[in-house]
Each structure stands twice: as C-alpha cells, then as structure tokens.
C-alpha cells in the first residue's frame, strides 16, 4: 500500500484554485515573525544573533518569494533557510578574538590625539629652540628639521664633524631640561 506524498500541493498549485494566504512578503513577515524568531532563538545562544539569523533567512526567502508556489510551505522554507544559514555560519566560524588578562595594545596618552595639544607642543619646541645659542640652534635645525647628516651639517657650517656632534649633544641636553617641554600627559 502506497500513500500519496502531497496530493494537495499539486492541486493547490493549479492556477485559479487557491487564494494566497499572504498577499505580500511583508504581510507574511508581520504575521509569522514571532514564531520564526522563537525558532531562530533555539538555534543560537544569543538573542541578537537569533535576530540576525532570522533576518538572513528572511532575505533568502524574499529572493525566492515568487518561486514558492504553496504558501502553506513558507514556514518550512524559512525554517530550512534558518537551519542552513546557521550551519553555514557554524562551519565558517573563526575565532578572531581571544580573551586575555592584559590588553595587547599600549594605552594611548589622551593628549596625543588632541590636535591643539600637538600644536602647543610644536610651538613650545620652537620657542625652546629659539632660546638656544645661535650656533647650537643652527646645528639642531640642520640636523633634525632639514634632516642633514652630521657630515653635511659640518660642511654647511664650515666646522668639523666632532664640533657638530658635541654642539648638538649639548643643545639636546638643554632641550631635555627645558621646563616648557615637560610632558603634560
């Protein structure tokens, strides 16, 4: 004895015999969303993930809306889309985040991001450089602002490389001790 599998589906697909249960996709979603959301929540641990899962399954259903002939099978179609989507997510799942006791990134200083603070520090640096003796100031500017080597600086100023090294070293020492350049952070 054989049992017919779905005789009503073929009869329901005949044109003119069946009025649609849901005239639009939006009507279907409004009517069935709570039930489908419960199904999605049973597939995920996080309610937010369940909402995302349902949204994805509904998007897949929307794409196929015109091809679904038997609207009584819509819930089954969406449930299958939920299950397939969740299975795909589970298979593709990668762990990109690891919990740890210590943050891997160093903490940023609050003043490092403020453009006004950076400009104030630049202004203070120039004022400190201007307070240096003329010869030291020229060597610091050529070495660090013009990015010349010690030999090039010595050649431009007509002095020895040793003189450039010692004068720049003394100038940097003065700049390190300048109270106006002390970090405010």
C-alpha positions as CSV (number, residue, x, y, z in Angstrom):
1,X,0.0,0.0,0.0
2,X,1.5,3.3,-1.0
3,X,0.5,6.7,0.4
4,X,0.4,9.8,-1.7
5,X,3.0,12.2,-0.6
6,X,1.5,15.6,-1.3
7,X,-1.6,15.5,-3.4
8,X,-2.9,18.8,-2.1
9,X,0.3,20.6,-3.1
10,X,-0.2,19.8,-6.8
11,X,-3.9,20.7,-6.6
12,X,-3.0,23.9,-4.7
13,X,-0.5,24.9,-7.4
14,X,-3.2,24.9,-10.1
15,X,-4.0,28.4,-11.2
16,X,-7.2,30.0,-10.1
17,X,-7.9,27.5,-7.3
18,X,-6.1,29.0,-4.4
19,X,-6.0,32.4,-3.0
20,X,-2.7,33.3,-1.4
21,X,-2.5,33.2,2.4
22,X,-0.2,36.1,2.5
23,X,-0.6,38.6,-0.4
24,X,2.8,40.2,0.2
25,X,6.1,39.2,1.8
26,X,5.7,42.0,4.3
27,X,2.3,40.5,5.4
28,X,3.9,37.1,5.9
29,X,6.8,38.6,8.0
30,X,4.3,40.6,10.1
31,X,2.2,37.5,10.8
32,X,4.9,34.9,11.3
33,X,7.9,36.8,12.7
34,X,7.3,35.9,16.4
35,X,7.1,32.2,15.7
36,X,10.1,32.3,13.4
37,X,12.1,34.3,15.9
38,X,11.5,31.6,18.5
39,X,12.9,29.0,16.1
40,X,15.9,31.2,15.5
41,X,16.5,31.6,19.2
42,X,16.5,27.9,19.6
43,X,19.4,27.7,17.1
44,X,21.6,30.3,18.8
45,X,22.6,31.2,22.3
46,X,22.5,35.0,21.8
47,X,19.1,36.7,21.1
48,X,20.9,39.3,18.9
49,X,22.5,36.5,16.8
50,X,19.0,35.0,16.5
51,X,17.6,38.2,15.1
52,X,20.5,38.4,12.6
53,X,19.9,34.8,11.7
54,X,16.2,35.3,11.1
55,X,17.0,38.5,9.0
56,X,19.3,36.5,6.8
57,X,16.8,33.6,6.4
58,X,14.0,36.1,5.5
59,X,16.3,37.8,3.0
60,X,16.8,34.4,1.3
61,X,13.1,33.8,1.4
62,X,12.3,37.2,-0.1
63,X,14.6,36.4,-3.1
64,X,12.6,33.1,-3.7
65,X,9.2,34.6,-2.8
66,X,7.8,34.4,-6.4
67,X,9.0,30.8,-6.9
68,X,7.3,29.5,-3.8
69,X,4.0,28.0,-5.1
70,X,2.5,26.6,-2.0
71,X,2.3,29.3,0.7
72,X,1.5,26.7,3.3
73,X,5.1,25.6,3.0
74,X,6.5,29.0,3.7
75,X,7.3,28.3,7.4
76,X,9.1,25.1,6.4
77,X,11.0,27.0,3.8
78,X,12.1,29.7,6.3
79,X,13.0,27.1,8.9
80,X,15.2,25.3,6.4
81,X,16.8,28.6,5.5
82,X,17.4,29.3,9.2
83,X,19.0,25.9,9.7
84,X,21.1,26.0,6.5
85,X,22.3,29.6,7.4
86,X,23.2,28.6,10.9
87,X,25.0,25.5,9.7
88,X,27.0,27.6,7.2
89,X,27.9,30.1,10.0
90,X,29.0,27.3,12.3
91,X,31.2,25.8,9.6
92,X,32.7,29.1,8.6
93,X,33.2,30.2,12.2
94,X,36.6,31.5,13.0
95,X,37.7,32.8,16.4
96,X,39.2,36.2,15.7
97,X,39.2,37.4,19.3
98,X,40.9,35.9,22.3
99,X,40.3,36.9,25.8
100,X,43.3,37.8,27.9
101,X,44.1,39.5,31.2
102,X,46.2,42.2,29.6
103,X,45.4,44.3,26.6
104,X,47.9,43.8,23.8
105,X,47.7,47.4,22.7
106,X,49.5,50.1,24.7
107,X,47.3,52.7,26.3
108,X,47.3,55.9,24.3
109,X,48.0,59.1,26.0
110,X,45.0,61.4,26.0
111,X,47.0,64.4,24.8
112,X,48.5,62.5,21.8
113,X,45.2,62.6,20.0
114,X,44.3,66.2,20.6
115,X,45.5,68.4,17.6
116,X,45.5,71.5,19.9
117,X,47.9,69.8,22.3
118,X,50.2,68.7,19.5
119,X,50.3,72.3,18.1
120,X,51.0,73.6,21.6
121,X,53.9,71.2,21.9
122,X,55.3,72.2,18.5
123,X,55.1,75.9,19.5
124,X,56.8,75.2,22.8
125,X,59.5,73.2,20.9
126,X,60.2,76.1,18.6
127,X,60.3,78.6,21.5
128,X,62.9,76.3,23.2
129,X,65.0,76.0,20.0
130,X,64.9,79.8,19.6
131,X,66.3,80.1,23.2
132,X,69.4,78.1,22.2
133,X,72.6,79.9,21.2
134,X,72.7,80.7,17.5
135,X,75.4,78.1,16.6
136,X,73.6,75.3,18.5
137,X,70.3,76.4,17.1
138,X,71.7,76.2,13.5
139,X,73.1,72.8,14.1
140,X,69.8,71.4,15.6
141,X,67.8,72.8,12.8
142,X,70.1,71.5,10.1
143,X,70.3,68.0,11.7
144,X,66.7,67.4,12.8
145,X,64.5,69.7,10.8
146,X,66.4,69.7,7.5
147,X,67.5,66.1,8.1
148,X,71.1,66.6,7.1
149,X,73.8,64.1,8.2
150,X,76.5,65.2,10.7
151,X,79.0,65.5,7.8
152,X,76.6,67.6,5.7
153,X,75.9,69.9,8.6
154,X,79.6,70.3,9.3
155,X,80.2,71.1,5.7
156,X,77.4,73.7,5.5
157,X,78.6,75.4,8.7
158,X,82.3,75.1,7.9
159,X,83.1,73.2,11.1
160,X,84.4,69.7,12.0
161,X,82.1,66.7,12.4
162,X,83.2,66.5,16.1
163,X,82.1,70.1,16.7
164,X,78.6,69.3,15.2
165,X,78.3,66.2,17.4
166,X,79.3,67.9,20.7
167,X,77.2,71.1,20.0
168,X,74.1,69.0,19.0
169,X,74.6,66.9,22.1
170,X,74.7,70.0,24.4
171,X,71.7,71.5,22.6
172,X,69.6,68.4,23.1
173,X,70.6,68.3,26.7
174,X,69.3,71.9,27.1
175,X,66.0,71.0,25.3
176,X,65.5,67.9,27.6
177,X,65.9,70.2,30.7
178,X,63.5,72.9,29.4
179,X,60.5,73.0,31.8
180,X,58.2,74.2,29.0
181,X,58.8,70.9,27.1
182,X,57.9,68.6,30.1
183,X,55.1,66.2,29.0
184,X,51.7,67.4,30.2
185,X,50.2,63.9,30.0
